[in-house]
Amino acid sequence: MLEIRIDRKCYPDRGGRPHVALSGLNLTVQRGEFVCVVGPSGCGKSTLLNIVGGLDRELDGQVTMDGAFPEDVGFMFQEPRLMPWMSVLDNVLLVAREGGASEGDAARQRERAIALLRAMELGDVLDAWPARLSGGMMRRVALARAFINEPELLLMDEPFVSLDTPTANRLREMLVEQWQRCGASVLFVTHDLREALALADRVCFLSAAPGRVVLDLAVDLPRPRDAASPAVDRLYQALLARHPELLGGLASGERGIERNGAAACGAPATGSGVRVSDTMGRTPRGAIE
Ligand code: ADP
């Protein structure tokens, strides 16, 4: 299980006073679970991923996966970050582990990369330069690269942002297929609530800065899901009707947050596709109305 405890994460500010980006943030991800993190711009979502991915180690707090800092991690960013001078296949092989260990290992990695790229419908462009590809195809290469090592933990920072709807939907389908095949735990940051509801086992909402988890929803809709489906839309509308400030970070000034377990937040436990756990340490309805 991934356990994240960030007591405080500050950045230096120009005036000498630190900017507190995250404070009192507690979040767990079970093995193989798909968790989306949703929150307003600037609440610290990317900061959170950078910390969990080991790119930023300056914080008060601790991140562990089964007791140790997570090492077996894949990352996918907003930009595909492909090497323009390498072919599509070589871009995926670039991050492959064991690539040079032996000829047999290298051949196996190559076969795996080709199989992944074919699963991403990129079998015809294995030898192409990235510049030849559309934006959606570049993201598919980046998705294949994220899975090449079958990581225990996959961190995704708005990976499908600014794609057209059909392209983003197809990428989400591919992501879910690969996730179900490899069983990684996923922490996926997005500002798009429909996307989160279409993908996640759980959606964790962050407050406005300094970010912390204010609402933790288990989404029980059957898969496959479509972000534009009536089922996702019903859930989306019901959620925003109940918590109109949800996407703005709810009660951003609150302190002393404790996780209340499965306390109902006015939502039925089953049937609507969502269970809500309040994390505000007080009467759930009062906390958010
Ligand atoms: P989000 O991803 O939710 O939009 P970020 O994690 O990017 O938010 O940023 C959270 C806050 O921390 C923002 O106010 C941002 O300006 C600030 N911040 C992020 N990175 C740095 C940095 N390297 N130095 C100083 N401030 C930063």
Boltz pocket constraint, residues with backbone or C-beta under 6 A from the ligand:
constraints:
  - pocket:
      binder: B
      contacts: [[A, 11], [A, 12], [A, 19], [A, 21], [A, 39], [A, 40], [A, 41], [A, 42], [A, 43], [A, 44], [A, 45], [A, 46], [A, 47], [A, 48], [A, 209]]
      max_distance: 6.0
